[in-house]
């Protein structure tokens, strides 16, 4: 995401497009990985005790990434 912003400032549009696509892919990968973790077959009581906070933090990460991705895409057009 940071690389996309830097590329936009120096008008390297192809690099910016690649960086945006990579960021989108990595966000999607993190969501898939987190879903796999949530759906794990073995959950100990200690694991479950951490799940609520972990879910809140992961959602905060995704929420925090959205404005950056939106801003990067704004300069992509």
N, C-alpha and C positions, 0 to 999 in steps of 0.2 A: 504494500500500500504506500509506504513511504517512497519507494523507488518510483512508483507511478506518479506521485506528486512531483518528485524531483524531475522526472522526464518531461512532465507537462510544462514546467517552468523554462526548460531549455528547448522546447518544441521538438522533442524526440518522440513523435507520435507512435511509431511502430513499437518502440520500447515501452511506451505507456500502455498501449493495447495489450502487449504481452504481460506486463506486470499486473494489470487489472484482471486479466483472465486467470493468471496464476493465483492472485488473491482470492478470487471467487472459488476457484478449485480447492484451495486450502481451507476456506471456510466450510465448503461442502464436505470435505474430508473430515474436518474436525467434528461436524455434526454427525456424520456416519459413525465415526469412532465413538462418540459420546453415546449415541443410540445403542451401539453394540455393548458398551459398558453397562448402560442402564438395563439392558435385556439379558445380562449375564445369568447363566443358570444357577450359579452358587452365590448366595448372598448371606454373609455372616451378620450377626447383630451389629458388630462393629462397623461393617460396611454400610449397613442400612442407616446407622447413626450419622454417617457422614453424607449420605445421599442428598438430604435437603439442602445443606450448605453448598455442596458441590454443584447441585443443579442451579442454585441461585447465582453462583459465581460464573458458571458456564453461560447462563442466559445473559448475564451482565457483559461478558466478553462478546457474545454475538450482537447484543444491542449496541455496544460500543464500536464495533466494527462497521455497522451499517452507515453511520454518517460519513465515515472516512471513505467507504466504497462509493457512496453517493457523490461525494465531492470529487473523487478521482474520475468518476464517470462523467460528471458535469463538464470537465475539461476535455474529455475524450471526443465529444461531439463535434 
